[in-house]
Amino acid sequence: MPTLLFLFLCALLLGAATGYLFRFTARGATSRPSRLVCIGMLGGIVGTLIFQLLVNTTGAPLWLLPLLIVSQVWLWLGPFGPKRHAS
């Protein structure tokens, strides 16, 4: 169980860091930059859940977890993310 908790906390940190980095690469300033970090943490949670499901069903390797988290956060903040209004 401690390994799962450690994996979960690392996924939260990676998601938050990815959301924070997205803040600097976004096209234009957002009115609520903390929202990007929260979406990143949510992406870390969902990425961990998907990874655990894949491990239990197919025996997925550990290197897949960071890829899942980064792609999840990128999709939620990028193409499927909030739309920016042209000013």
MARKE-499478 format. One record per residue (C-alpha): residue number from 1; residue in one letter; y, x, z. Coordinates in steps of 0.25 Angstrom, whole numbers, padded with zeros to 4 digits. Layout:
N
pos=NUM, code=A, Y=Y, X=X, Z=Z;
...
! end
This chain:
87
pos=1, code=M, Y=0000, X=0000, Z=0000;
pos=2, code=P, Y=0010, X=0011, Z=0003;
pos=3, code=T, Y=0008, X=0016, Z=-0011;
pos=4, code=L, Y=0011, X=0003, Z=-0017;
pos=5, code=L, Y=0024, X=0002, Z=-0008;
pos=6, code=F, Y=0028, X=0016, Z=-0013;
pos=7, code=L, Y=0026, X=0012, Z=-0027;
pos=8, code=F, Y=0034, X=-0001, Z=-0026;
pos=9, code=L, Y=0046, X=0007, Z=-0019;
pos=10, code=C, Y=0046, X=0017, Z=-0030;
pos=11, code=A, Y=0046, X=0006, Z=-0041;
pos=12, code=L, Y=0058, X=0000, Z=-0034;
pos=13, code=L, Y=0065, X=0013, Z=-0034;
pos=14, code=L, Y=0062, X=0016, Z=-0048;
pos=15, code=G, Y=0066, X=0002, Z=-0052;
pos=16, code=A, Y=0079, X=0003, Z=-0044;
pos=17, code=A, Y=0082, X=0017, Z=-0051;
pos=18, code=T, Y=0079, X=0011, Z=-0065;
pos=19, code=G, Y=0089, X=-0001, Z=-0062;
pos=20, code=Y, Y=0099, X=0009, Z=-0057;
pos=21, code=L, Y=0098, X=0018, Z=-0069;
pos=22, code=F, Y=0099, X=0006, Z=-0078;
pos=23, code=R, Y=0113, X=0003, Z=-0072;
pos=24, code=F, Y=0118, X=0016, Z=-0077;
pos=25, code=T, Y=0112, X=0014, Z=-0091;
pos=26, code=A, Y=0116, X=-0001, Z=-0093;
pos=27, code=R, Y=0127, X=-0004, Z=-0103;
pos=28, code=G, Y=0138, X=-0008, Z=-0095;
pos=29, code=A, Y=0141, X=-0010, Z=-0080;
pos=30, code=T, Y=0133, X=-0021, Z=-0073;
pos=31, code=S, Y=0140, X=-0030, Z=-0063;
pos=32, code=R, Y=0129, X=-0028, Z=-0053;
pos=33, code=P, Y=0122, X=-0014, Z=-0054;
pos=34, code=S, Y=0113, X=-0017, Z=-0042;
pos=35, code=R, Y=0106, X=-0027, Z=-0050;
pos=36, code=L, Y=0100, X=-0017, Z=-0059;
pos=37, code=V, Y=0094, X=-0010, Z=-0047;
pos=38, code=C, Y=0088, X=-0023, Z=-0042;
pos=39, code=I, Y=0082, X=-0026, Z=-0055;
pos=40, code=G, Y=0077, X=-0012, Z=-0056;
pos=41, code=M, Y=0070, X=-0014, Z=-0042;
pos=42, code=L, Y=0064, X=-0027, Z=-0047;
pos=43, code=G, Y=0059, X=-0020, Z=-0059;
pos=44, code=G, Y=0052, X=-0010, Z=-0050;
pos=45, code=I, Y=0046, X=-0021, Z=-0042;
pos=46, code=V, Y=0041, X=-0028, Z=-0055;
pos=47, code=G, Y=0036, X=-0015, Z=-0061;
pos=48, code=T, Y=0028, X=-0012, Z=-0048;
pos=49, code=L, Y=0022, X=-0025, Z=-0049;
pos=50, code=I, Y=0018, X=-0024, Z=-0063;
pos=51, code=F, Y=0013, X=-0010, Z=-0060;
pos=52, code=Q, Y=0004, X=-0015, Z=-0049;
pos=53, code=L, Y=-0001, X=-0026, Z=-0058;
pos=54, code=L, Y=-0005, X=-0016, Z=-0069;
pos=55, code=V, Y=-0011, X=-0006, Z=-0059;
pos=56, code=N, Y=-0020, X=-0017, Z=-0053;
pos=57, code=T, Y=-0024, X=-0022, Z=-0067;
pos=58, code=T, Y=-0025, X=-0010, Z=-0076;
pos=59, code=G, Y=-0023, X=0002, Z=-0067;
pos=60, code=A, Y=-0009, X=0006, Z=-0073;
pos=61, code=P, Y=-0005, X=0021, Z=-0070;
pos=62, code=L, Y=0007, X=0024, Z=-0060;
pos=63, code=W, Y=0016, X=0029, Z=-0071;
pos=64, code=L, Y=0017, X=0015, Z=-0076;
pos=65, code=L, Y=0025, X=0010, Z=-0064;
pos=66, code=P, Y=0038, X=0017, Z=-0067;
pos=67, code=L, Y=0038, X=0013, Z=-0082;
pos=68, code=L, Y=0036, X=-0001, Z=-0078;
pos=69, code=I, Y=0048, X=-0001, Z=-0068;
pos=70, code=V, Y=0057, X=0006, Z=-0078;
pos=71, code=S, Y=0053, X=-0003, Z=-0089;
pos=72, code=Q, Y=0054, X=-0016, Z=-0081;
pos=73, code=V, Y=0068, X=-0012, Z=-0076;
pos=74, code=W, Y=0073, X=-0008, Z=-0090;
pos=75, code=L, Y=0068, X=-0021, Z=-0095;
pos=76, code=W, Y=0075, X=-0029, Z=-0084;
pos=77, code=L, Y=0088, X=-0022, Z=-0085;
pos=78, code=G, Y=0088, X=-0019, Z=-0100;
pos=79, code=P, Y=0083, X=-0029, Z=-0111;
pos=80, code=F, Y=0079, X=-0040, Z=-0101;
pos=81, code=G, Y=0090, X=-0037, Z=-0091;
pos=82, code=P, Y=0103, X=-0044, Z=-0088;
pos=83, code=K, Y=0112, X=-0046, Z=-0101;
pos=84, code=R, Y=0125, X=-0039, Z=-0101;
pos=85, code=H, Y=0137, X=-0046, Z=-0106;
pos=86, code=A, Y=0146, X=-0039, Z=-0116;
pos=87, code=S, Y=0160, X=-0037, Z=-0110;
! end
